Amino acid sequence: MKCPIDGANLVIAERSGVEIDYCPQCRGVWLDRGELDKIIDRSAAHTPPPPPQQGYDDRSDHGYRKKKKRGGFLDELFDF
């Protein structure tokens, strides 16, 4: 199969039982129908559950909570 971007031959690689087509030149990745769902399902199975949340202690802040500023897209990528 040819890469739709640069016309190079696509290479097939298998990762966790899912065949992934990728272009060795432009590094583009193409998935067949249902392959993304398989990848998501398998990655969710390996993700540990979130830690339990701590209880609220009203002695430390006297009932007032400081609002946390909502971070944007860049806050997740970079430490400001």
C-alpha positions in Angstrom: 0.0 0.0 0.0 1.2 3.5 -0.8 1.4 6.5 1.7 -1.3 9.0 0.8 1.1 11.9 1.7 4.4 11.1 0.0 3.7 7.9 -2.0 6.2 5.7 -0.2 5.4 2.1 0.6 3.8 1.6 3.9 5.3 -0.8 6.5 3.1 -3.0 8.7 4.1 -3.3 12.3 2.3 -5.3 15.0 2.0 -3.8 18.5 0.0 -5.6 21.2 -1.8 -7.7 18.6 -2.8 -4.7 16.5 -1.5 -4.2 13.0 -0.4 -0.6 12.4 0.5 0.8 8.9 3.1 3.5 9.0 5.2 5.4 6.5 9.0 5.2 7.2 9.6 8.5 5.4 7.0 10.9 6.8 6.3 8.8 9.9 2.5 9.0 9.3 0.4 6.3 11.0 -2.8 4.7 9.6 -5.2 2.4 11.4 -7.9 0.2 9.9 -11.4 0.2 11.3 -11.6 -0.9 14.9 -7.8 -0.8 15.5 -7.9 2.4 17.5 -10.7 1.0 19.7 -8.4 -2.1 20.3 -5.5 0.1 21.3 -7.7 2.2 23.7 -9.2 -0.9 25.3 -5.7 -2.5 25.8 -4.2 0.7 27.2 -7.1 1.1 29.6 -6.5 -2.4 30.9 -2.9 -1.5 31.8 -3.7 1.9 33.4 -3.8 1.7 37.2 -6.9 3.0 39.0 -6.7 6.5 40.4 -5.7 6.8 44.1 -8.5 7.3 46.6 -9.2 11.0 47.4 -8.4 12.3 50.9 -11.1 13.3 53.2 -11.9 17.0 53.8 -10.4 18.5 56.9 -12.3 21.7 57.9 -9.8 22.6 60.7 -7.0 23.6 58.4 -8.9 26.1 56.1 -11.8 27.1 58.3 -14.3 26.1 55.7 -12.8 28.1 52.8 -11.2 26.5 49.9 -8.9 28.3 47.5 -10.0 28.0 43.9 -7.4 26.4 41.7 -6.9 28.2 38.5 -7.9 26.0 35.6 -5.0 25.2 33.5 -5.1 25.2 29.7 -3.6 23.0 27.1 -0.1 24.3 27.5 -0.1 23.7 31.2 -0.2 20.0 30.6 2.7 20.1 28.2 5.0 22.5 30.0 5.7 23.4 33.7 5.2 27.1 34.1 
